[in-house]
Amino acid sequence: MSFRRPVELGLLVLAWAVGAFGTVQIGWATGEGTPTRLWITVVAVVVLSLGMHVTVLLRAPNADQLLLPLAVMLTVLGLVMIYRIDVAAAQRAARNAAPAPTPDVYAQLTWFAVAVVLFTAVLILLRDHRRLQRYTYTLGLVGLLLLVLPLVPIIGTTVNGATLWIRIANFSFQPAEFAKIFLTCFFAGYLVVKRDSLAVIRTKRWGVPLPRLRDLGPIVIAWLISLAVLVFERDLGTSVLFFGLFVAMLFIATQRRSWLVIGTGLFLVGGALAFLLFSHVRSRVLVWLDPWAYADTSGYQLVQSLYGFANGGILGAGLGQGFPTYVPFASTDFIVTGFAEELGLTGVIALLLLYALLIERGLRTAITIKDPYGQLLAAGLSITLALQIFVIIGGISRLIPLTGLTTPFLSYGGSSLVANWIIIALLLRISDRARQPQIVLPPTSDMPTALVRP
């Protein structure tokens, strides 16, 4: 068995080259030149990603060789755009004779280093993903506690109308980003045990096969919890992500389309009730329907995002030649708008293709692994990324109402970056198990041929 991973290393070199070229291009286009922070960024990315490559080489040598380079490429592109926004902010401060702001790219690099440490810890400590199944309900409880943690007085913090953060001293993070991992592990373990009973069909209504009434409990509970997140934390994105993930995994586990019908129905009912009863949900929907009517108030950021998409056109204004800081939260919620303006529709499609490849490799891992728990866990983690990407990019492009989720790997923010790299580590661990060579025993006179493993 070969321990070399040449495809992975070659693609990592390509990701480093793209990142280095992008940062140098920004320096040329903006007149920033090549300051120290540019080289710090480039060298730090090389060291960190090479460390992950060595870890995978030693601890998961059979894993998919595309997962790590794709995630590194997306992280590098996020660092490039954050660096671009830092340059624009510094130049604006210089024009206004104001103190230069602290570059966000340094903080993002720090969080990337933390992500690498936890990524390495997962691959070293978790030698078999099936061990997580032993702690199914414990992981589910931890996930729920993380969801409600921002509601705890003193440490809970409300930012931009949503109670998503907890703050202890000068340290803050978004616990829902980690809750999605724990809840995915819980859903996988629960559905492996219960999927046979959940797949039982007793009756049909309007041509739709329906499960037994007593089996509706889990999906109703998931629906109520997602509504509670929406009501008490005003977090539309996490609510949609949580419920959509459970319905998708329920369908994968049972192969019953009726669960999709029931889930869609509950989602529509919950959305209608939320629109009628809660002003923050109604405001999001009204801004989505006609952002120009609210262009000076609640619709300002969405309108600026649409202007950014329009200014980019097909090929973009050029890296370093747009106006990404005109959009509020340019490095977090609306970082894709910066790509759309400076790299155009072509650049956005390239980003979506990178995400599509990443999700495809995760789903391929789910198909390849033999144990049911690994199948559901890999599929759930991949679906988590897919839903998050759809919700945030759909929101900033006005395909769906804006929710406020972060774009995986791209957006500035430690909680999101660390949590998504843990997802990649779990997928690599499952992939390594799925691709391990099988020992084939030759038939002997004492062993029937039917017992020989193919």
DALIN-V856418 format. One record per residue. N is the residue number from 0. RES is the residue in one letter. PSI is psi in whole degrees, 0 to 359 (* if undefined). OMEGA is omega in whole degrees, -180 to 180 (NA if undefined). NEAR is the number of other ideal C-beta (glycine too) atoms within 8 Angstrom. Layout:
BEGIN
N,RES,PSI,OMEGA,NEAR
N,RES,PSI,OMEGA,NEAR
END
This chain:
BEGIN
0,M,129,-178,5
1,S,138,178,4
2,F,5,179,7
3,R,147,179,5
4,R,71,-173,11
5,P,324,-180,6
6,V,315,180,8
7,E,313,-178,13
8,L,319,179,9
9,G,319,179,8
10,L,328,175,13
11,L,318,176,14
12,V,320,177,8
13,L,317,179,10
14,A,318,177,13
15,W,317,-179,13
16,A,318,178,8
17,V,316,180,11
18,G,316,180,15
19,A,316,179,9
20,F,319,-179,8
21,G,316,-179,12
22,T,321,177,13
23,V,320,178,10
24,Q,320,178,10
25,I,318,178,15
26,G,318,178,14
27,W,313,-174,8
28,A,329,-176,10
29,T,354,-176,11
30,G,9,180,4
31,E,334,-177,10
32,G,211,180,6
33,T,76,-178,7
34,P,176,-177,7
35,T,321,-176,5
36,R,334,177,11
37,L,311,-177,13
38,W,327,175,8
39,I,317,-180,10
40,T,312,-177,14
41,V,311,-177,12
42,V,318,-179,8
43,A,318,179,11
44,V,318,179,16
45,V,312,-177,9
46,V,315,-176,8
47,L,314,-178,11
48,S,326,175,13
49,L,323,176,9
50,G,319,177,10
51,M,321,179,13
52,H,316,180,13
53,V,320,179,8
54,T,313,179,13
55,V,320,180,15
56,L,322,-176,10
57,L,325,-171,7
58,R,340,179,9
59,A,61,-171,11
60,P,341,-178,12
61,N,0,-174,9
62,A,162,178,12
63,D,132,-176,11
64,Q,0,179,10
65,L,337,-175,12
66,L,308,-178,15
67,L,310,-180,15
68,P,323,179,13
69,L,316,179,13
70,A,321,178,13
71,V,318,179,13
72,M,315,180,13
73,L,320,178,15
74,T,318,179,13
75,V,316,178,14
76,L,322,176,14
77,G,318,178,15
78,L,322,178,15
79,V,313,-178,13
80,M,323,176,14
81,I,320,176,14
82,Y,319,178,15
83,R,316,-179,15
84,I,325,175,14
85,D,316,180,13
86,V,315,180,13
87,A,320,180,12
88,A,320,179,10
89,A,319,180,11
90,Q,324,177,10
91,R,320,178,9
92,A,322,179,11
93,A,320,179,9
94,R,327,-178,6
95,N,8,-179,6
96,A,37,180,4
97,A,160,178,6
98,P,142,-180,4
99,A,134,179,6
100,P,156,176,8
101,T,128,-179,5
102,P,129,179,10
103,D,338,-176,11
104,V,329,177,12
105,Y,316,178,10
106,A,320,179,11
107,Q,322,176,14
108,L,322,178,13
109,T,316,179,9
110,W,327,176,12
111,F,320,177,14
112,A,318,176,10
113,V,318,179,10
114,A,320,179,13
115,V,319,179,12
116,V,313,-179,8
117,L,324,174,12
118,F,312,179,14
119,T,320,-179,11
120,A,319,179,8
121,V,314,-177,12
122,L,330,-180,14
123,I,315,-174,8
124,L,327,-179,6
125,L,93,-177,11
126,R,341,-180,4
127,D,121,-177,7
128,H,338,-177,12
129,R,344,176,8
130,R,331,-179,9
131,L,334,-178,13
132,Q,334,179,10
133,R,336,-174,5
134,Y,34,-174,9
135,T,306,-174,14
136,Y,330,175,8
137,T,316,178,7
138,L,322,177,14
139,G,319,178,14
140,L,317,178,8
141,V,319,179,9
142,G,316,179,15
143,L,321,178,11
144,L,321,178,8
145,L,325,179,12
146,L,320,-175,14
147,V,354,-176,8
148,L,321,179,11
149,P,344,180,13
150,L,353,180,8
151,V,129,180,9
152,P,156,178,4
153,I,304,-177,4
154,I,334,179,9
155,G,140,-176,12
156,T,135,177,10
157,T,126,179,7
158,V,123,180,7
159,N,38,175,4
160,G,351,-178,6
161,A,135,180,10
162,T,85,-173,12
163,L,344,-168,10
164,W,154,166,12
165,I,144,-177,12
166,R,125,176,8
167,I,114,-173,6
168,A,236,180,4
169,N,7,-177,3
170,F,132,178,6
171,S,149,175,8
172,F,169,-176,9
173,Q,101,-173,9
174,P,337,-180,12
175,A,333,178,12
176,E,325,178,13
177,F,332,178,11
178,A,325,-178,13
179,K,328,179,15
180,I,312,-180,14
181,F,319,-179,13
182,L,327,176,15
183,T,318,176,14
184,C,320,178,15
185,F,312,180,13
186,F,317,-179,13
187,A,313,-180,15
188,G,319,-179,15
189,Y,315,-176,11
190,L,331,176,14
191,V,320,-178,12
192,V,322,-170,7
193,K,359,-170,9
194,R,329,180,11
195,D,315,179,6
196,S,326,179,8
197,L,342,180,15
198,A,354,-178,11
199,V,132,180,9
200,I,128,-179,10
201,R,330,-175,6
202,T,171,177,6
203,K,142,175,8
204,R,122,-180,6
205,W,36,178,4
206,G,3,-179,4
207,V,119,177,9
208,P,130,-175,8
209,L,144,177,10
210,P,173,176,13
211,R,150,-176,8
212,L,321,-178,5
213,R,340,180,5
214,D,357,178,10
215,L,349,-176,10
216,G,309,-177,7
217,P,316,-177,12
218,I,327,177,14
219,V,319,178,9
220,I,316,178,8
221,A,321,178,12
222,W,315,-179,12
223,L,322,178,8
224,I,318,179,11
225,S,323,176,13
226,L,322,178,12
227,A,319,176,8
228,V,318,-180,13
229,L,319,-175,15
230,V,309,-171,9
231,F,327,-179,8
232,E,352,-179,12
233,R,37,-176,10
234,D,89,-178,13
235,L,321,-177,12
236,G,310,180,12
237,T,323,178,15
238,S,312,179,12
239,V,317,-179,12
240,L,314,-177,14
241,F,310,-177,15
242,F,318,179,15
243,G,322,179,12
244,L,315,-178,16
245,F,317,-179,13
246,V,317,-179,15
247,A,316,179,12
248,M,326,176,16
249,L,319,177,14
250,F,317,-180,13
251,I,320,-177,10
252,A,322,-173,12
253,T,339,-176,11
254,Q,28,179,6
255,R,116,180,11
256,R,340,180,8
257,S,329,178,11
258,W,326,175,14
259,L,320,179,9
260,V,314,180,9
261,I,316,179,11
262,G,317,178,15
263,T,319,179,9
264,G,315,179,8
265,L,323,178,12
266,F,317,180,12
267,L,319,178,8
268,V,314,179,8
269,G,320,178,13
270,G,319,179,9
271,A,316,179,8
272,L,317,180,9
273,A,320,179,12
274,F,320,-177,10
275,L,328,-170,6
276,L,337,-172,5
277,F,125,-173,9
278,S,326,-177,5
279,H,328,176,8
280,V,317,180,12
281,R,321,179,10
282,S,317,179,9
283,R,317,-178,12
284,V,318,-180,10
285,L,320,177,10
286,V,321,178,14
287,W,318,-178,11
288,L,321,-179,5
289,D,79,-177,8
290,P,333,-177,12
291,W,334,178,7
292,A,342,-179,7
293,Y,28,-172,12
294,A,335,-179,9
295,D,357,-177,4
296,T,248,-173,6
297,S,343,-180,6
298,G,6,-174,13
299,Y,312,-175,11
300,Q,323,178,12
301,L,320,178,13
302,V,315,178,11
303,Q,324,176,13
304,S,317,179,13
305,L,323,175,11
306,Y,321,179,9
307,G,316,177,18
308,F,317,-178,12
309,A,320,-179,7
310,N,330,180,10
311,G,325,-180,15
312,G,217,-177,9
313,I,314,-174,6
314,L,352,176,7
315,G,165,179,15
316,A,344,-177,10
317,G,138,-179,8
318,L,120,-178,12
319,G,2,-175,13
320,Q,11,177,7
321,G,198,-179,13
322,F,64,-174,8
323,P,335,-177,15
324,T,354,175,9
325,Y,340,180,8
326,V,127,176,13
327,P,150,-180,7
328,F,45,-174,8
329,A,328,-177,13
330,S,357,-179,11
331,T,267,-175,10
332,D,327,-171,13
333,F,30,-178,15
334,I,330,179,16
335,V,331,176,13
336,T,322,176,15
337,G,317,176,17
338,F,319,-179,13
339,A,323,-179,15
340,E,318,-173,16
341,E,335,178,17
342,L,354,175,13
343,G,185,178,14
344,L,327,178,11
345,T,316,179,10
346,G,320,179,13
347,V,318,178,12
348,I,320,178,8
349,A,318,176,9
350,L,314,-179,13
351,L,325,177,10
352,L,322,176,8
353,L,315,177,11
354,Y,317,-179,13
355,A,318,178,8
356,L,318,-180,10
357,L,314,-180,14
358,I,322,178,12
359,E,320,179,8
360,R,325,176,14
361,G,316,178,15
362,L,326,176,11
363,R,322,175,9
364,T,319,179,15
365,A,324,179,15
366,I,325,-174,7
367,T,321,-177,8
368,I,145,-173,13
369,K,328,-175,4
370,D,141,-176,7
371,P,322,-180,7
372,Y,315,178,13
373,G,322,178,15
374,Q,312,-178,12
375,L,323,-179,16
376,L,314,179,16
377,A,318,178,16
378,A,318,-179,14
379,G,317,178,14
380,L,321,178,14
381,S,319,179,14
382,I,325,177,12
383,T,313,178,14
384,L,317,-178,15
385,A,314,180,10
386,L,319,-179,13
387,Q,318,180,14
388,I,315,-180,13
389,F,316,-175,8
390,V,315,-176,14
391,I,315,-179,15
392,I,326,174,12
393,G,324,-180,9
394,G,314,-177,14
395,I,343,177,13
396,S,3,177,9
397,R,26,172,9
398,L,322,178,6
399,I,168,177,9
400,P,146,-179,9
401,L,135,-176,12
402,T,327,178,12
403,G,11,174,10
404,L,161,177,12
405,T,155,177,11
406,T,120,-175,14
407,P,131,176,12
408,F,332,-177,10
409,L,314,-170,12
410,S,147,173,14
411,Y,133,178,10
412,G,130,-175,10
413,G,319,-176,11
414,S,312,-178,11
415,S,314,-177,12
416,L,314,-179,15
417,V,314,-178,13
418,A,318,-178,12
419,N,329,175,14
420,W,331,173,13
421,I,322,176,14
422,I,316,178,12
423,I,320,178,12
424,A,318,179,12
425,L,319,178,14
426,L,321,177,16
427,L,321,178,15
428,R,316,179,15
429,I,318,180,15
430,S,320,179,18
431,D,318,178,13
432,R,320,-177,11
433,A,330,-174,11
434,R,6,178,9
435,Q,135,-180,7
436,P,140,179,5
437,Q,138,178,5
438,I,121,180,5
439,V,119,-180,7
440,L,130,178,7
441,P,147,180,5
442,P,143,176,7
443,T,172,-180,5
444,S,337,-179,3
445,D,354,-177,3
446,M,118,178,9
447,P,145,-179,5
448,T,329,-177,6
449,A,341,-178,4
450,L,355,-178,5
451,V,131,-180,10
452,R,135,180,6
453,P,*,NA,3
END
